Amino acid sequence: MTDHEAATPSPPDFVLVLAGEGSGEFTEQRSRFLGFALPAADEAAARNAIAAIAKRHHDARHACSAWRLGASPLPREYRHDDGEPAGTAGEPLLAAIRRHELTNTAVVVVRWFGGVKLGPGGLARAYGRAAAMALEAASVTRLPLGRTFALSFPYPMRQAVERLVMLRGGHACAESYGVDVSWEVWLPHSGCEGFGAAITEATAGVVNARETTIR
């Protein structure tokens, strides 16, 4: 293992994502803030969701937004102030997503200006509050993360293979039966290290694991 590999954190076994949308609204010094928290599987989904909210509330002065996608150690992040002073809108929205430890999530806060300037600090607090209200109103679920492996083995080895997969927190996600048994198995990231060697050893070299996908 190189120094670089040793310093790179292992991917998590799951991330927290939104299972549904949430919203929150309040008025501050006659300015109306309406926040939305939205699931977003990828960047296209995030941008489309933001655009749809902005279009729906086209009469608002600002439609500020942020999104966070992917898993640690390098999630992708975006924030947009949409005409508000730099750092007073998009950054508080992104900070709210981070505090809730969410990913694959977009937040939009639209503001109708009420004629009273809130100042940078007041704006940041208001946008952060609207984002937090929306996120707290949304339902959250765990999204499992791991890898899939293709295995082919004789019928008498099924019990040994199944036991090893289960011990590593995995399960068969596709099966077919012919001359041999063919499985596609899923393992959480924490169960993947050394799996190929373990399956080969457990079956006396008869079975090899071929990685097929990472999620």
N, C-alpha and C positions, 0 to 999 in steps of 0.2 A: 504493500500500500504506500502510495506516495504521500508527501506532506500535504499536497493539495487535496487528495482524497480524504485524508484524515480530518482536514479542516472543514470539509463540506458537510453540512448537516444532512441527515437522512430525510427523505420525504416523509410527511406524516401519513398515518393510516386513514385519516379522514379529515375533512374540512367542514366548517359550518357554513351552510348556504340558506337562502330564503326558500321556504316551501310555498310562499304566497306573498301577495303584495300587502303593504301597509301604508297608512297616511296619517298625517297630523296637521293641525292648523291652529294658529293663534294670531292675535293682533298686538303689535308693539308700536306705540306712538303713532297710531293711525295707519301704519303700514301692515298689510296683511301678508302673512307667510304661510304657504301651503306646501307641505313636504310629502314626497312619495318615495317609498323604498320598493325596489323592483328586482326580481330574480333576473340574472343575465348569464347565460351559459358561455357566451363569448363576446368579443368586442362588437361584432355586428349587432347582436341582440341588445347590448348596452346602448349603443348609439341610436338604434331604432326606438328603444323605449324612451330615451331622453327626447328625441325629436317628436315623438307622439305626444308627450306631456307638454312640450313647448307649443306645439300646434294647437292642442286642445285649449291651452290658456294663453292664446296669442295676445290678449289684451293686457297681460301683466308686463311690468317694466323689465323684469329680469327673470330668466329661467336658468339658475345656476345648477351645476351638476358635478358628480364625481362617480367613478366606478373603481372596483377592485376585482381582479380576475386571477385565477390560478392559485397554486399552493406555494407555501414557503419552500425554499428560502428566497425565491425571487418572484413574488406575485407582481402582476402588471397593474399599474395604478394611473389614474387620470383625474384631473380636476379642472374646472372651468368657471371663471368668475362672471362671465356674461355681462361685462360692463360695470360691475361693482369694483371698488378699489381692490388692487391686487392683494390676494391672500385673505380677503375678508369673507369669502363665500365658498369657493371650491375647496379650499384647504380644511375649513371646519366640517364640511360634508364628508370628506375623505377620512378625517380624524374620527368621526362618529362611526364610520364603517369599521375602522381599525379597532376602536374600543370594544365593539361588539364581536370582534374576532371573526368577521364574516369575509367571505370571498364570493366570486360570481354574483356580485351585488352592485346595483346602480342606485344612486339617490339623486333626486331632482327636487329643488326647492324653488318655487315661483314666488315672486314678490310683487305686490301692488303698492307702489310708493304712496304714502299718505301725506306727504308734504313736510314732514319733520325729519331732518337728517339725524341718523343714529350715531354717526362717527364710526371709525374702524372697529373699536372694541365692541360697541353695541351691535354693529352688523355681524361680526364674527359670532357673538353669543346668540343672536337671533337665528342665524343660519344653522349653527350647531344645534340649537334647541329644536328647530323644525325637523332636522335630520334625525335626531335622537327619538323624537316622538313617532316619526314614520317607522323607524327601525323597530322600536319597541312594540308597535302595533302589528308587525308582520310575524308570521309563524316561521320558525327556524327548524332545520333538520340537519342531520349528518349525511355527508356524501362520502362513502367509502372510497379510498384510494389504494391502488395496488397494481398488480400485473397479472396477465394471463399466460399460461403455459400449455403447450400441446403435448400430450402423452399418449403413447400406444403401448399396450402391454397384454400378455396372455391372461386369460380369464382367471387362472389360479392365483395370480398376483394382485387381484383387485383389492382384497382386504388389506394387504400391506400398503398399497398405494393410497387407499382411502384413509387409512390411519395416519400416515405421514402428512397428507394434505390437511386433515382436520387438526392435527397437533400444531400446525403452523397457522391456524386460523382461517384456512381457506375452504373452498367448496368447489364441486364440479358445476360448471355453468353450461356445458354442452356435452352430450354423450352420443356415441354411435357404436353399434355392435356388429361385427363381421367375423372374420377369422380371428382377429384380436379385438380388444376393447380400445376405443379411441375416446379420450377425454380432452376437453379444454377446461383447465382448472384456474380459478382465481385465488390469489393470495394477497393479503395486505402487504404493504411495503416491508414491514418489520419481519414478515415471514419469508421473504424472497431470498435473503442472503444465504448462500450455500445450499439452496433448494436443489439445484441440479446435481450437485455432488451427493447430497443426502439421498435423493431418489435412486441414483445409480448404485450407491452403496447398499441401500435397503433391498434392492432387487438383484444383487450380485452382478451388476453391469448389464442386465437385460433391458432396462428402461432408461431412456434419456429424456430430459425435459428441454423443450424448445420454446423460448420466450416468443410470444406473439404480439402482445400489446401492453402499453403502459397507460394508466389513467390516474 
